[in-house]
Amino acid sequence: MKVQSNRRAFLKRLGMGSLAAAAAPAIIRARSSHSRLRLAGVGVGGKGWTDLGESALGHDVVAICDVDEHRLERAAQRYPGAKKYTDWRKLLEQKDIDALTISTPDHMHAPVAYQAMSLGRHVYTQKPLTHSVHEARALTRLAREKGVVTQMGIQHHSLAPLRTGVQVVRDGVIGKVREAHVWTNRPGTYWKQEIQRPSRKDPVPDHVHWDLWLGVAPERPYVDGDVYHPFHWRGWWDFGTGALGDMGCHLIDPAINALELGPPSAVWAEGTDPLPESAPRWSIVHYEFPGTRYTTPTLPLTWYEAGMRPPRQLYGAPDDWPGWSNGNLLIGEKGNLLMAGGQRPILFPMERFADYVFPTQPDESHYTQWANAILGKDTASTDFSYSGPLTETVLLGNVAFRTGKKLKWDSANLKAIGVPEADRHLRRPYRKGWETEGL
C-alpha cells in the first residue's frame, strides 16, 4: 500500500492539528528539563551507529529505525529497550521521543529532519545537512521557527585542532587572508563516481526495504554488488552529493568559520565531462566571497578533490604533514596556516613563526554538546543557523559543475542570475507519494 507522506496528512495522522504542532517545541523543552533525554536514531548502521551511540551517553534510546533489518537487529542488541522500525514516519508517531539522530543517505536527511522538527523534536543530522540548496534553506528556517536544538555532524568543528586554528586566524597572526585552498582525496577508492547506471535489475534482499530506502528519490531498480546500498550511493546524484558534498562540509567549514564568510557571490567549476546521473571523477570548484574583517576585500576559495591540491609553491610546509590527504590552507598577508581535522595546525614560513606559542583550546564532544544544549547546559556550535548556510555554499559547487556555467549567486532569492537551468539542481521534486509540504 502506498503511504502518503504529505506533511499535513502526516500531522493529521498523528492526531496533531496545526495548533498542536506549533505547541510542540514548548512540550519538548519541558521534557528536556529532565536529566536524561529520550533519543531515537534514524539510520543506525555505519555512521549512524556512532552518531546514536555517542549522543546516547548518559541518556536513553527509546526508538531505532533502519531500512536494512540486519543493521536494525544489530542496533537492537545494543538498545534492547528501544522500539524497532523500518519506516521513520512510523517512528515519529512514537510520543516519548525528545530528539533524534539522522544518519541516512543524503537524499533523506531533509525529509526526516523537517518532519521531526515540525513535531518539535530536536535533531542531529549528518553532513551534508541536505541534498539540495533549497532544502538547506527550508531546514534553517524551520529550526528557527520551532526553536528546536539542532546540530550538523561535522565533528572536527568541536575538536581542539580546528578550534585552535580558528583562534589563530581571528587573533590576526597571519594577517588578513587573501586566498583559501581546500582539498580531499575523495572519492578515490572510497566509492565510485563518473559511472553509468547499471542496466540490470536484481531481486531485493529480504532484509532490505527498497522502497523506503529510495524514499523521496526517483524510482529505480535494486542492483546487487554495493552499487547503491549500503555505501556507494554517494556517487549518484539521486542519492548523494559526490566528494564535494561528502567532504566539503568538513573541510570548507574551518575557512567559513574562522573568516566569518557569508554566502559566495560567484561559483564556477571545472572537471570531467558531466554525466546526468553520477558525480564527476574529479572537479575543481572556484568560489568568490565578499570580504570580511578577516580577509582582503574579495576572497577566492578553491576546492580540489580526488587527490589534487593547490600549486606546490604555496605549500612551504613539511611533505609528511598528515593533512595533505584532506586539509585546507589559508594564505595571509603575514603568513600562512594549514589546518586539517584532528591534526595540529601549522604556521609557515616556519622560521617566521618559530617562537609562536599556539593558544590552548580544549576538545569538545560534538554529540555531548548537542545533548547538553537540549538540556540548556551548552550551545550547539553547528546548529542549522550556521550549518544550513554552510551546506548551501558547499552544494552550490555541484550546481555550478552540473550547469557548466559561472553562477552569479543571489542568496536572498536562491537564484543563479541569468542561469535558469540551475533551478532544477537547486530544488528537485520528490517522488509521487513522498511529497512534503515546505520542501
C-alpha positions in Angstrom: 0.0 0.0 0.0 1.3 3.4 -0.9 1.8 5.7 2.1 1.1 9.4 1.6 4.0 11.5 3.1 2.4 14.9 2.7 3.2 16.9 5.9 -0.4 18.0 6.5 -1.7 14.4 6.2 1.3 13.2 8.3 0.4 15.6 11.2 -3.3 14.7 10.9 -2.4 11.0 11.1 -0.6 11.8 14.4 -3.7 13.4 15.7 -2.0 16.8 15.8 -3.5 19.9 14.2 -1.5 23.0 13.3 -2.0 24.3 16.8 -0.7 21.2 18.4 2.3 21.2 16.1 3.0 24.8 16.9 2.9 24.0 20.6 5.3 21.0 20.3 8.5 22.9 21.0 7.3 24.1 24.4 6.3 20.5 25.2 9.7 19.2 24.2 11.5 21.9 26.1 9.6 20.9 29.2 10.5 17.3 28.8 14.1 18.3 28.3 14.3 19.7 31.8 14.9 16.1 32.9 18.5 15.0 33.2 18.1 12.1 30.7 16.9 12.6 27.1 14.8 10.0 25.3 16.6 9.6 21.9 15.8 7.9 18.6 18.1 7.0 15.7 17.1 7.0 12.1 19.8 5.1 10.2 21.7 3.1 12.8 24.3 1.4 10.7 27.6 2.9 9.6 27.9 6.5 10.8 24.5 6.1 12.4 25.9 3.6 14.8 28.4 6.2 16.1 26.0 9.1 16.0 23.4 7.5 18.1 25.9 5.8 20.4 27.9 8.9 21.2 24.7 11.0 21.6 23.2 8.5 23.9 25.9 8.5 26.6 24.0 9.2 29.8 20.6 9.2 28.0 18.0 6.6 26.9 17.4 5.2 23.4 13.7 4.6 23.1 13.4 4.0 19.3 15.6 2.9 16.4 14.9 2.8 12.6 16.7 1.4 9.6 15.5 0.1 6.2 18.1 -2.7 6.5 16.8 -5.2 9.0 20.3 -6.7 9.5 21.5 -3.3 10.7 18.4 -2.8 12.7 18.8 -6.1 14.6 22.4 -5.3 15.4 21.3 -2.0 16.9 18.5 -3.7 18.8 21.1 -5.9 20.6 22.8 -2.7 21.7 19.5 -1.0 22.7 17.2 -3.8 23.8 14.6 -1.5 25.3 14.2 0.5 22.1 11.2 0.1 19.8 12.2 -1.0 16.2 11.0 0.5 13.0 11.9 0.2 9.3 9.8 3.3 8.4 10.9 6.5 10.0 7.4 8.0 9.6 6.1 5.4 12.0 8.9 6.1 14.4 7.8 9.8 14.5 4.4 8.7 15.7 6.0 7.5 19.0 5.2 10.1 21.6 8.0 9.8 24.0 10.9 10.9 21.7 12.7 14.1 22.7 15.4 14.1 20.0 16.8 12.0 17.2 19.9 11.4 15.2 19.5 11.3 11.4 22.2 9.3 9.6 20.6 8.2 6.3 21.9 8.7 2.8 22.0 12.4 1.8 18.7 12.4 -0.1 16.7 11.6 3.1 18.3 14.0 5.5 15.8 16.8 4.8 12.5 14.9 4.8 13.2 13.2 8.1 14.6 16.3 9.8 11.8 18.6 8.5 9.0 16.4 9.7 10.8 15.7 13.0 11.3 19.4 13.7 7.7 20.1 12.7 6.8 18.0 15.7 9.1 19.9 17.9 11.8 17.2 18.1 15.5 18.2 18.4 17.7 16.8 15.6 21.3 15.9 15.0 21.7 15.4 11.2 24.8 14.1 9.4 26.6 16.2 6.8 25.8 17.4 4.3 22.7 18.8 6.1 20.6 18.3 3.0 20.7 17.0 -0.6 19.8 20.4 -2.2 20.3 24.1 -1.6 16.6 24.7 -1.3 16.2 22.0 1.4 19.1 23.6 3.4 17.3 27.0 3.4 14.0 25.3 4.4 15.5 23.4 7.4 17.3 26.5 8.6 14.0 28.5 8.6 12.0 25.8 10.3 14.6 25.2 13.0 14.4 28.9 13.8 10.6 28.9 13.8 10.3 25.9 16.0 13.0 26.8 18.5 14.5 23.3 18.4 18.1 22.4 19.2 20.0 21.3 16.1 23.4 20.2 15.1 25.1 19.0 11.8 27.5 16.2 12.1 30.9 17.8 11.4 32.6 16.5 14.5 36.0 18.1 13.9 34.4 21.5 14.3 34.4 20.9 18.0 37.9 19.5 18.4 40.9 21.4 19.7 43.0 21.5 16.5 40.4 23.3 14.4 39.2 25.5 17.2 42.9 26.5 17.7 43.3 27.3 14.1 40.2 29.4 14.1 41.5 31.4 17.0 44.9 31.9 15.3 43.2 33.4 12.3 40.9 35.7 14.4 43.9 36.8 16.5 45.4 38.2 13.3 48.5 36.0 13.5 48.6 35.6 9.7 47.1 39.0 8.9 44.2 39.4 6.5 43.6 36.3 4.5 43.7 36.7 0.7 43.3 33.1 -0.6 41.8 29.9 0.7 42.5 26.4 -0.7 40.7 23.2 0.4 41.3 19.6 -0.8 40.3 16.0 -0.3 41.5 12.6 -1.5 37.8 11.5 -2.1 36.3 9.8 -3.9 39.5 7.9 -4.7 38.9 4.2 -3.7 36.3 5.1 -1.1 33.3 5.0 -3.5 32.7 5.1 -7.3 31.9 8.3 -9.3 31.6 9.0 -13.0 29.7 5.8 -13.7 26.7 4.8 -15.8 23.5 3.4 -14.2 23.6 -0.5 -14.4 21.2 -1.9 -17.0 20.3 -5.0 -14.9 17.8 -5.5 -12.1 18.4 -7.8 -9.2 16.0 -9.2 -6.6 15.7 -7.1 -3.5 17.1 -8.9 -0.4 14.5 -9.9 2.1 16.2 -7.8 4.8 16.2 -4.5 2.7 13.1 -2.3 2.4 14.0 -0.9 -1.0 11.0 1.5 -1.5 11.7 3.0 1.9 15.4 3.3 1.0 14.5 5.2 -2.2 12.2 7.5 -0.2 11.9 10.8 -2.0 14.3 9.9 -4.8 13.2 8.7 -8.3 12.2 5.1 -8.5 14.9 2.8 -9.8 15.5 -1.0 -9.5 17.7 -2.5 -6.9 21.1 -3.7 -8.0 23.4 -6.1 -6.1 27.1 -5.6 -5.6 27.4 -2.4 -3.5 26.1 -0.3 -6.3 23.8 1.8 -4.1 23.1 0.3 -0.6 24.8 0.4 1.8 27.6 2.8 0.8 28.2 3.6 -2.9 25.1 5.8 -3.1 27.4 8.7 -2.5 28.4 8.9 -6.2 24.9 9.1 -7.6 23.2 12.4 -7.9 19.8 10.9 -6.9 21.0 9.9 -3.5 24.4 11.5 -2.8 26.2 14.8 -3.4 29.6 13.5 -4.5 33.0 14.2 -3.0 32.2 17.8 -2.5 29.0 17.2 -0.6 30.5 14.4 1.5 33.8 16.1 2.5 33.1 19.8 1.8 31.1 20.5 4.9 34.0 19.1 6.9 36.8 20.8 5.1 35.4 24.1 4.0 34.0 24.7 7.5 37.2 26.0 9.0 37.6 28.8 6.5 33.9 29.7 6.7 34.1 29.7 10.5 37.4 31.4 11.0 36.8 34.1 8.4 33.1 34.6 9.1 32.2 34.2 5.5 28.7 34.7 4.2 27.3 33.3 1.0 29.6 33.4 -2.1 29.0 36.0 -4.8 30.1 33.7 -7.6 30.8 30.0 -8.1 32.2 28.1 -11.1 33.7 24.7 -11.7 35.9 22.5 -13.9 36.3 18.8 -14.2 35.5 15.7 -16.2 32.6 15.8 -18.6 29.3 15.9 -16.6 27.2 12.8 -16.5 23.4 13.1 -15.9 23.3 10.6 -13.0 26.8 10.4 -11.4 29.2 12.9 -9.8 32.5 13.5 -11.6 35.7 11.5 -11.2 37.2 14.9 -10.2 36.4 18.5 -10.1 37.9 21.8 -9.0 35.4 24.4 -7.8 36.1 28.1 -7.5 34.2 30.3 -5.0 34.4 34.0 -4.7 33.3 35.6 -1.4 32.7 39.2 -0.3 35.4 40.2 2.1 35.1 40.3 5.9 37.1 41.9 8.7 39.5 38.9 8.5 40.1 39.0 4.7 41.0 41.2 1.8 38.1 42.9 0.0 37.4 39.8 -2.0 38.3 36.2 -1.0 38.8 33.4 -3.6 38.4 29.9 -2.2 39.3 26.9 -4.3 38.1 23.3 -3.8 40.1 20.3 -5.1 39.2 16.7 -5.0 40.5 13.2 -6.0 43.9 13.9 -4.6 44.6 17.2 -6.3 46.0 20.1 -4.3 47.0 23.7 -4.7 50.2 24.6 -6.5 53.3 23.2 -4.8 54.9 26.6 -4.3 52.1 27.6 -2.0 52.9 24.8 0.5 56.1 25.7 2.3 55.3 23.1 4.9 56.6 19.6 5.7 55.9 17.0 3.0 55.0 14.4 5.6 52.2 16.6 7.2 49.2 14.2 7.5 46.8 16.9 6.3 47.9 16.6 2.7 45.1 14.0 2.2 42.3 16.2 3.5 43.0 19.7 4.6 42.9 23.5 4.0 45.4 26.3 3.5 44.8 29.9 4.3 47.2 32.4 2.7 47.6 35.5 4.8 49.4 38.8 4.4 51.7 37.9 7.3 52.0 34.2 6.8 50.0 31.0 6.1 48.1 28.5 8.1 47.5 24.8 7.4 44.5 23.1 9.1 43.2 19.5 8.8 40.7 17.6 11.0 42.5 16.2 14.1 45.9 17.5 13.0 47.7 20.2 14.9 47.7 23.4 12.7 50.9 24.6 11.2 52.1 28.1 10.6 54.6 28.9 7.9 57.1 30.0 6.7 58.2 28.1 9.8 61.2 30.3 10.6 58.9 33.3 10.9 56.8 31.6 13.5 59.5 29.7 15.3 58.7 31.4 18.6 55.0 31.5 18.3 53.1 29.7 21.0 49.7 28.3 19.9 46.7 29.1 22.1 45.2 26.3 24.1 41.8 25.0 23.2 40.1 22.0 24.8 38.5 19.2 22.8 34.7 19.1 23.0 32.3 16.3 22.0 30.1 17.4 19.2 27.5 14.9 20.4 27.6 15.8 24.1 27.5 19.5 23.1 24.2 18.9 21.3 22.6 16.8 24.0 23.6 19.3 26.7 22.2 22.2 24.6 18.9 20.5 24.6 19.1 20.4 28.4 20.0 24.1 28.5 23.6 23.4 29.6 25.5 24.3 26.4 25.2 25.7 22.9 25.3 23.7 19.7 28.2 25.0 17.7 26.9 23.9 14.2 23.2 24.4 14.6 21.3 24.9 11.4 21.7 28.7 11.6 25.4 28.0 10.8 25.3 24.7 9.1 22.4 25.5 6.8 24.2 28.3 5.0 27.4 26.3 5.0 25.6 23.5 3.3 24.2 25.9 0.7 27.7 27.1 -0.1 29.1 23.6 -0.5 26.2 22.3 -2.7 26.4 25.4 -4.9 29.7 23.9 -6.2 27.8 20.9 -7.5 25.2 23.2 -9.2 28.0 25.1 -10.9 29.6 21.9 -12.1 26.3 20.4 -13.4 25.3 23.5 -15.3 28.8 24.2 -16.7 28.2 27.9 -16.0 29.6 30.5 -13.8 26.9 31.3 -11.2 26.4 34.8 -10.0 24.7 34.0 -6.8 21.7 35.8 -5.4 21.5 34.2 -2.0 18.5 36.2 -0.8 16.3 34.7 -3.6 18.2 31.4 -4.1 18.8 32.3 -7.7 21.7 32.0 -10.1 21.3 35.2 -12.0 21.0 34.6 -15.7 21.3 30.8 -15.4 17.7 29.4 -15.3 18.9 25.9 -15.8 20.4 26.0 -12.3 16.9 25.9 -10.8 16.4 22.2 -11.3 19.6 21.5 -9.4 18.8 23.9 -6.6 15.5 22.2 -5.9 14.1 18.9 -7.2 10.6 17.3 -7.0 10.0 14.5 -4.6 8.8 11.1 -5.8 5.0 10.8 -6.0 3.6 9.8 -2.7 6.6 11.3 -0.8 5.8 15.0 -1.3 6.5 17.1 1.8 4.8 20.4 2.2 7.5 23.0 2.9 10.2 21.1 1.0 
